[in-house]
């Protein structure tokens, strides 16, 4: 009898152990170039670290709502210029140092400094002064009213960092989140482990490994063999029906903030001629790109704004597929025989697959493209920072980022003064109806100037083990938030 009871207990214990799996291996297509979200434009950094390792004063939820983060609450002065943030008690960085108001001041001052390397430095330019009131209270004074300020503080570029660990942040990130950085095998994976001293609710996972698999064929093989537990942003949408038919898996298809564009160097001839850019826009068949590269996953767009946003204006009609009109515009601009330019493509499938289709569509109206496939670090260096390109395809996954068109030194180099003035007015406006009007004007201006070729809003397919719950369906910001992920058996 004792033997049987012991055996039964052992079996029950084994069953419980199986039901309480606490580790996860999740794949992403892009590997971060380094691990400092406050000094790079690569969304791949946020995909691993946002909310998991680093936290900001505010944060985005899976619905895109902005909620308290390291600031548990805040007060706003009557004139809208002063924000007093009250920080959570008992928060420490992963190296054991205390997170307090001095760290907030360090972070914000670093981000807005003249020599700042922050890719979204414009988010912080409205800050006039940061003042430490006491260890748990910090006051941020703005130069003018900014209706987006709390939203801006939720970006991955605004996470709180510490002077004690900033020197090694690119290789050894130290944050305040529920997971700590453990190791990085470059070219393969990053491993995070649970932070036992986390100030908030402990996650169900004790360890998470991010695997980087850029090749769609390899992604399919790894998922089918269950070498990985999930793939966020699965790169081969043609495989989704097969996964949907397999009871071992679940398929989640959500939306993103990712405006996928044929980005155009507005300062490079002949692309500096609006008639040429308009010709490119009419040469493109958006639906053919969505069907051919994304197997139908994607929503056509006619401007740089998310269709699910209530202020979105459908301007796709301004750049409908019309090859004859494209040829006529090229002739009017002085290029009756077309011209040749570069098309530099980063690794994601939407870019590589979409690039081949775009090249064929442009060739049909006389525009030849010299295609170069770049790795992500190369793309950031040549295209984003170096502006050495004619055309490229990229998805801008930052939330509510139409303001990038006001920056003359941004990589596609638009920065029209009238648009800059429009954005300044928007920033200083808090009335919802007036903001909606200004946003509509902004969408129309960049669409009518044909700044870029607006293709589609990127869908976000995730394939996962059927027993996993808590993965984000949508991508209100580029993140793989594991704080609510658990195994159900």
N, C-alpha and C positions, 0 to 999 in steps of 0.2 A: 504493500500500500504506500509506504514511504517513497519507494522508488518511482511509483506511478505519479505521485503528487509532485515529486521533484522534477520528473520529466515534463509533466504538464506545465509546471511553472517555467521551466526552461523554454518550452515551446511558446508560451505566452510572452515571455520576455523577448524572445527572438522576433515574434510578430510585432510587438510594440516597437522594437528597434527599427524594424522595416518601416513602420507607420510614421516614425519620427525622424525621417531623413531631414537633415538640416544643412546640407551642402548643395550647391547649385553650380552647374557649368553652363554659361550662357554665351552664345557667339554673337559677334558683331562683324560687319564687313570691314570697317576702317579701324586701324590702329592709331592711337594718338601719336603725334610727333614728339610730344613731351607731356608732362603732367601738371602744368600750371595753367589753369583756366583763366587767369587774370593777365596773361601776356601772349595770347594767340587767338587766331580766328577759327581754329579747327574745332568744329562741333564735336569731333570724336573724343575730345578731352571731357566735355560735359557728359557725353554718353556713358562714360565710366564713373565719373567722380561726382556729378551734380547730385546733391542731397545725400548720396551714399557716404562720401568722404568730406566734402565741403558744404557749408551752409552760409546763407546770407542773412541780412536783417529781416528780409521777407523771402517768400519762396512761392513757386507755382505748384498748384495741386495738379492732379491728372485731368482736371477739367479746364485748366488755365486760370483758375481763380488765384488771386494773390492773397496769401494768408501770412500771419506772423511766423517768423523763423527764429533767429537768435534774439530778435526784439519781440518781447511778449506783448508789448503794446506801444503806442506812440501818441503824442499830442501834436496838433497842428495849430500854429498861431492864427489869429483872426485874419491877418493879412496874407496868409498862405505861404509865408516865406521861411518860417522856422519850424523844423520838425524835431521834436524831443523824443528820442528813442529810449525806452526803458528795457534794459537787457535782462535776459533770464539769469536767475541765480544758479550757481554751482556748475557752470559750463567750463570745461577745460579742453585744451587741445590734446591731440593724441600723444604728444610728448610729455604731458603732465602739467604744462604751464597753463595758467588761468587765462580764460578769454574774458576780456573786460573792455571798457570804453576806450582805453589806449590802443587796443588792437583795431577797433573800428576806425578810430582817427588815422592810424597808420595805413589801413587799407584804402580808405577814401582819399587821403592825401597822396598816396602812392599812385592811385589810379588817375588822378587829375593833374599830376605833376607835369612840368614841361617836357621832361624826358620819359614820360610814361610809355610803356610798350603795350598798354591795354588795347586790344583790338576794337573795343567799344568805348574809347576815351570820351566820345561825345556824350555818353550817359552821365558823365560826372562834371562836364564843363560848366553846368549851371550852379555848382556848389561854390559859394563864396567863402565859407568858413566852416570848419569842424571844431567844436569845442567840447572838451571833456568836463562834465559837471561834477561827476564822482565816478567811482569804478563801475557802477551799474547804469549810468546815465550819460548819454552823449547828445549834443545839440548840433544839428546840421542847418546852416543858414544858406538859403538860395539867393542868387542875384535877382531872380524874377520868379513869378509863380510858375510852377511846372506840374500840370495835371497828371503827368506820367511818372512822377518821382518814385512813388512806392512800387510801381510796376518795374521801373528801371532797376531798383535795388534787388529785385528777384532774379535778375539775369545771372547766369553762371559767371559772367565777368565781374560781378560785384560780390562774390563770396568773401567771407572774412578770413584774412590770413594774418600771420604773426611775424614780427621782425626777427624773433629767435630762430625761425625755421625757413625764412624766405630764401636764404642762400641756396638751399638744396631742393627747392620746391619742384623743379622740373623733373627730378629723378626720384625724390622721396617726399611726396606730398603729405603735409601734416594739417589736418583739418579738425573739425569738432563733431563730425557726423557719426552715425551709428555703426559705420564700418571704418576700419583702419587699413591703410595701405600695408600690404605684406611683402609682395615681390613682383617684379616685372621681368619676364623673359622676353626680350625684344624680338619681334617677329613672330611671337607665338601667343603669349597670354599675360594677363595681370591678375593677381590674386588679392582679394580683400578678406579680412577677418573681422568678426564682430568686435565692437568696442565695448568692453565690459564696464567702462565708466561713463557711458553715454548718459546725457542729462535727461533724455526723453524715454519713450517706450522702447524696449529692446526689440530688435527684429527677430523673426522666427529663424532666419538663416544664421548659421555660425560662420560660414565660409562661402565665398562666391568667387568663381574664376571666370574671367572674361577671356574667351578665345577669339582670335582674330583670323577670319577666313574670308579672303577677298574673292576667291574664285567661286562662281555660282555652282559649278559642277561638284567641287569639293564640299560646298555647303550642303548640297542635297545628300551626298554620300555620308557625311558626318551625322546629319539629322536622322536619316533612315537607319543607320547603324546604332543610333542612340549613344554615340560617343559624346554628344552634347545634349543637354536637357532642353534647351530653347535656343532660338535664333531670332533676335530682335532686329527688325528691318531686313527680313529674309530677301536675298537678292535675286531670286529666280521665280518670279510670279507664275511662270508656266507650270511649276511643280505643285502649286497650291491645291488643285483638285485632287491630286494623288494623296496629299496629306489629309485633306478633308475626309477622304474615303477610308482612312486608316484609323481604327479606334484607339490606337496608341497615342494619337496626336490631337491637338486642338489648333485651329487656325483663327487668329484674330486679325481683322483688317480695319485699321483705324485711319484717322486723318492726321496731318501734320501741319506745322506752320511753314512748311517748305515750299516756297515759290520756286519752281524749277524754271530757269531762264537760259536763253541763249545770250549770255552776257557779251556785251559789245564794247570795245575800246573806243569811247566817244572822242578821243583826241588823236586817233590814228587815221590818216587818210587811207582810203576814201570814206571810212566809217564815220568821219567827223561831219559828213553831209547828211542831213536829216532825210533827204530823198533816198539815199542809199540804204539807210537803216529801215526806212519804210518799205523799200523793195524787199529787203531781207524778211521783214515781218510778213509780207504778202506771199513770199515764196514758201513759207512754212505751212505745212498741214499738221496742225496740232493733234487732231484725232488719229492720224496715221502714226504719229510718234507715240502716242499713248497706247495704241493697239499693238504696234510693232515692237516697242521697247519694253512696255510695262504690261502687255497682255490685258489691256483694258483698264488697269488700275491707275486712276488719275482723273482730276477734274480740270478741264480747259480753263485758262485764265487769260485776261487781256490787259492786266496791269499787275503791279507788285503788291498784292493784297490777298489775304486768305478768303476764299468764297464763303467759309462758315462764319466769318465776322459779320455782324449785323450792319456794318457800314460799307460792306463790299458793293462796288458798282460793276456790273457786267459790261465790260468794254471790249469783249472779244470781237465784236463787229467791226471795230476800227482796223483790225489786222486779219481779216478773213483770208483764207487761202485763195489767191488770185494770181497765178503765174504771169498772165498777160499784163496785168497791172504792174507787176514787179519788173518785167522787162521794159515797159514804157518808162517807169521811174528811173531805171538805170540809164536809159538812153537820154532822158532829160537831164540827168546829173552828169552826162559826158562819158558814160561807160556803156556804149551800145554793144560792145563785145564782152562785157563783164570785166572781172578782175580776179586776182588771186589773193587770198589772205590765209592766216593760220587758224586752226581750230585745235586748241589744246584741251585735252580731256583728262579729268581726274579719275580715280579708280571706280567710283560707284557704277553699278549696272545702268542706271538711268542715263549716265553721261556717256559711257562707252557704247552702249547699244543705241541710245538716242543720237549720238554723234554721227554714226554711220548713216542713219536715216536723214538727218538734217543735211549732211554733206550731199547726199543724192538729190534732195529737194532743191538745194542751192545750185547744184550743177545744172539742174533742169532750166534755170533762168540765166545761166552763164557765169555764175560765181563758183570758182574753184577753191577748195580748201585743202590746205596741207595739214593732215591730221597728225598730232603727236600725242601719244598716251603717256601721261605723267603719273608718278606716284604722288601721294598726298603731300609729302614734304616738298617735293619739286614744284607742285602746283602752287603751294603757298609762297614759295620763293620767287618763281618766275612770273606767275600771273597775279596773285593777290598783292604781293609786296613790290615786285619788279615791274608790273604793268607791261610785261613783254608778251603781248598777245594781240590777235585781232578779234577772235571769237573764242568763247569757251562755254561749256554747259555746267551749271552748278545749281544746287538747290540751297536756297537761303533759309535755313531752318530756325533762325532767331525769331522770336515772337514780335509781331507788330513793329517791323523794322523798315517801314517806308522812309523813315528819316535818313537812312544811309544815302539817299539821293541828294541830300543837301550838302554832302561832303565833297568838295571839288577834288580832293586828293584820294577819294575812295577808288578802288581799282578800276571801275568802268568810267571814272572821270567825267561825271555829268556836272553836278554842282551849279545848276542854273540859279542866278541871283534871285529871280522871282520865286523859285521853289524854296530857296533858303528863307526868304521872307515869309512864305506861307508856313513853313515849319516853325519859325519863331512865333508867329501868331498862334499856331496850334498849341505850342508849348505853354503860352501864357493864357490860354482859354480853358475854362473849367466847365462852362455850360454845355451839357450833352448835345443839345440840338445844334449849337454853333460848331462844336467839334465835328459833328457828323458832316456838316456842310463843308468844312475845311478839308476833311479827309476825302470827300468826293472830289473836290477841286484838285487835290494832290494826285489822286489816282488818274484823273483825266489829263493832267499836265504831263506826267511821264509817259502816258499811253500815246498822247498826241505828238510828243517829241520822239517817240519810238526809241527811247533810251536803250532798251534791250528787247530781245525777242521773248515775249512772255508765253511760256509753253503750257505748263500744267501744275496744279497743286499736288505735291507728292503724297501718295498713299503710304501707309505704314503697315506692312504685313508682318506678323509674328507667328512663327511655328513653335509649338511647345509641347512637352509631355502633357498628356491629358490630365495628369494628377496635380499639376501646378496651378495655383490661383494667385491673384494679386498683381499680375503683370499689367502695366499700363496698356490700354487699348490705343489711345491717341497720344500724340506728341505735342503738347502745348509748348514745350521747349525740348531741345534735344537732350534726352535723359533716359537712363535705364534705372529707374527708381526701384530698388530692391527692398525698401523698408517694409512693404506690406506683402511681400512674396512668401509663400509657404507651400509645402507639400500637403496634400489632403489625405494621403494614406501612406 
